[in-house]
């Protein structure tokens, strides 16, 4: 399906190179708006009272987002930076810029999956399609020679089976440019907090 405008919601995959989500959005969207959302829940404390994101991790995250933005600017685009709960902020941006789809990577933790479900629910209610892609492992889940739930518990057995029966997918081609709508720059406050 071809969409007029696609939001690519970046999460833990803060890279332009070899990014299936971004590549698919560029192939399926006439215009692509990359977005990163600083979720305040990432900076809360766990049930045991430990910070979810310490100062070094926060600094690394902000540096990575700034680097991702520079990468998009070299490609003729930009990165919209939002603050708030993604299932609210990303949907609001999608409505504002009239995006017809939101693409993002599938995640594995229960908290992240709950955010996915909420985002998809709000997107559906607003007539916005969602597509998610697995890109968190070297071997894609679809390329394993066994169902993921039957992954061998011993690494040696796992290694032998995948070496015999699987291939690592080729990387996605390097991007040369992105068709980024300039009015998206005015869509939100797009500055990073001080590092």
C-alpha positions as CSV (number, residue, x, y, z in Angstrom):
1,X,0.0,0.0,0.0
2,X,1.2,3.5,-0.8
3,X,0.6,6.3,1.8
4,X,0.7,10.0,1.1
5,X,2.5,10.7,4.4
6,X,4.1,8.3,6.9
7,X,5.4,9.0,10.4
8,X,8.4,6.8,11.4
9,X,8.5,6.6,15.2
10,X,12.0,5.9,16.4
11,X,12.4,4.1,19.7
12,X,15.5,2.0,20.5
13,X,16.6,1.8,16.9
14,X,18.2,5.3,16.6
15,X,20.0,4.8,13.3
16,X,19.4,5.6,9.6
17,X,21.6,2.8,8.3
18,X,20.1,-0.7,7.9
19,X,16.8,0.3,9.4
20,X,13.9,-1.8,8.0
21,X,11.2,0.5,9.5
22,X,12.7,3.6,7.8
23,X,13.3,1.8,4.5
24,X,9.8,0.4,4.4
25,X,8.3,3.9,5.1
26,X,10.4,5.4,2.3
27,X,9.2,2.7,-0.1
28,X,5.5,2.9,1.0
29,X,5.2,6.7,1.7
30,X,5.3,9.6,-0.7
31,X,6.5,11.7,2.3
32,X,8.2,10.5,5.5
33,X,8.4,12.3,8.8
34,X,10.8,10.8,11.3
35,X,9.8,11.4,14.9
36,X,11.3,10.7,18.4
37,X,9.3,11.0,21.5
38,X,10.9,11.5,24.9
39,X,8.5,9.5,27.1
40,X,8.5,10.8,30.7
41,X,7.9,7.3,32.0
42,X,11.5,6.4,30.9
43,X,12.8,8.8,33.7
44,X,10.6,7.5,36.5
45,X,11.7,5.1,39.2
46,X,11.1,1.4,39.2
47,X,8.9,-0.4,41.9
48,X,12.2,-0.9,43.8
49,X,13.0,2.8,43.8
50,X,15.8,2.7,41.2
51,X,15.8,5.2,38.3
52,X,14.8,3.6,35.0
53,X,17.3,5.9,33.2
54,X,20.4,7.1,35.0
55,X,22.4,10.2,34.1
56,X,24.9,8.4,31.9
57,X,22.1,6.6,30.0
58,X,20.2,9.8,29.6
59,X,23.2,11.6,28.3
60,X,23.9,8.8,25.8
61,X,20.2,8.8,24.7
62,X,20.2,12.6,24.0
63,X,23.5,12.3,22.1
64,X,22.1,9.5,20.0
65,X,18.9,11.4,19.2
66,X,21.0,14.5,18.3
67,X,23.2,12.3,16.0
68,X,20.0,10.8,14.4
69,X,18.8,14.3,13.7
70,X,22.1,15.2,12.1
71,X,21.8,12.1,9.9
72,X,18.4,13.2,8.7
73,X,19.5,16.7,8.0
74,X,22.3,15.3,5.8
75,X,19.6,13.4,3.9
76,X,17.5,16.6,3.4
77,X,15.0,15.9,6.2
78,X,14.8,16.4,9.9
79,X,13.7,14.7,13.1
80,X,10.7,15.9,14.9
81,X,11.3,15.6,18.7
82,X,8.3,15.3,20.9
83,X,7.9,15.1,24.7
84,X,5.1,13.1,26.3
85,X,3.5,9.7,26.1
86,X,4.1,8.4,22.6
87,X,0.6,6.9,22.3
88,X,-0.7,10.5,22.8
89,X,2.0,12.8,21.3
90,X,2.7,10.7,18.2
91,X,-1.0,10.4,17.4
92,X,-1.5,14.2,17.9
93,X,1.4,14.9,15.5
94,X,0.1,12.3,13.0
95,X,-3.3,14.1,13.0
96,X,-1.7,17.5,12.8
97,X,0.4,16.7,9.7
98,X,-2.3,14.4,8.2
99,X,-0.1,11.3,8.2
100,X,-2.0,8.2,7.0
101,X,0.3,5.7,8.7
102,X,2.8,5.3,11.6
103,X,5.7,2.8,11.2
104,X,7.7,1.6,14.2
105,X,9.8,-1.3,15.4
106,X,8.3,-4.0,17.5
107,X,9.7,-4.2,21.0
108,X,9.8,-7.0,23.5
109,X,9.2,-5.7,27.1
110,X,5.7,-5.6,28.5
111,X,5.8,-1.9,29.1
112,X,6.8,-1.1,25.5
113,X,4.2,-3.6,24.1
114,X,1.5,-1.9,26.2
115,X,2.5,1.4,24.6
116,X,2.3,-0.2,21.2
117,X,-1.2,-1.5,21.9
118,X,-2.4,1.9,23.1
119,X,-0.8,3.7,20.1
120,X,-2.4,1.3,17.7
121,X,-5.8,1.7,19.4
122,X,-5.7,5.5,19.3
123,X,-4.3,5.4,15.7
124,X,-7.1,3.1,14.6
125,X,-9.7,5.4,16.2
126,X,-8.3,8.2,14.1
127,X,-8.2,6.3,10.8
128,X,-4.4,6.1,10.9
129,X,-2.7,2.8,9.9
130,X,0.1,1.3,12.0
131,X,2.8,-1.1,10.7
132,X,5.5,-2.5,13.0
133,X,8.6,-4.5,12.1
134,X,10.9,-6.8,14.0
135,X,14.5,-5.6,14.0
136,X,15.8,-6.4,17.4
137,X,17.9,-9.5,16.7
138,X,20.6,-10.6,14.3
139,X,18.5,-13.4,13.0
140,X,15.0,-12.3,12.1
141,X,12.3,-14.3,13.8
142,X,10.9,-15.4,10.5
143,X,14.3,-16.9,9.5
144,X,14.8,-19.1,12.5
145,X,14.6,-22.8,11.7
146,X,12.3,-23.4,14.7
147,X,9.4,-21.5,16.3
148,X,10.6,-18.7,18.6
149,X,9.0,-20.4,21.6
150,X,11.0,-23.5,20.9
151,X,14.4,-21.7,20.8
152,X,17.0,-24.1,22.3
153,X,18.0,-23.2,25.8
154,X,21.7,-24.1,25.2
155,X,23.5,-21.7,23.0
156,X,25.6,-24.3,21.2
157,X,22.5,-26.1,20.1
158,X,21.0,-22.8,18.9
159,X,24.2,-21.8,17.1
160,X,24.5,-25.2,15.3
161,X,20.9,-25.1,14.1
162,X,20.9,-21.6,12.8
163,X,24.3,-22.0,11.2
164,X,23.0,-25.0,9.2
165,X,19.5,-23.8,8.4
166,X,19.4,-20.0,8.5
167,X,21.0,-17.0,6.8
168,X,21.4,-13.5,8.1
169,X,19.4,-11.1,6.0
170,X,21.4,-8.6,3.9
171,X,21.5,-5.1,5.2
172,X,19.1,-2.5,3.7
173,X,20.7,-0.2,1.2
174,X,22.1,3.1,2.4
175,X,19.7,6.0,2.1
176,X,20.6,8.9,-0.2
177,X,17.7,11.2,0.6
178,X,14.4,11.4,2.3
179,X,11.3,13.1,1.0
180,X,10.5,15.2,4.0
181,X,7.7,17.8,4.0
182,X,9.2,21.1,5.1
183,X,6.0,22.2,7.0
184,X,6.6,19.3,9.4
185,X,9.4,21.4,11.0
186,X,6.7,23.7,12.3
187,X,4.6,20.9,13.7
188,X,6.0,20.9,17.2
189,X,8.6,22.1,19.6
190,X,11.6,20.1,18.2
191,X,14.4,20.9,20.6
192,X,16.2,18.5,22.8
193,X,16.5,19.1,26.5
194,X,19.9,20.3,27.6
195,X,22.4,17.5,27.8
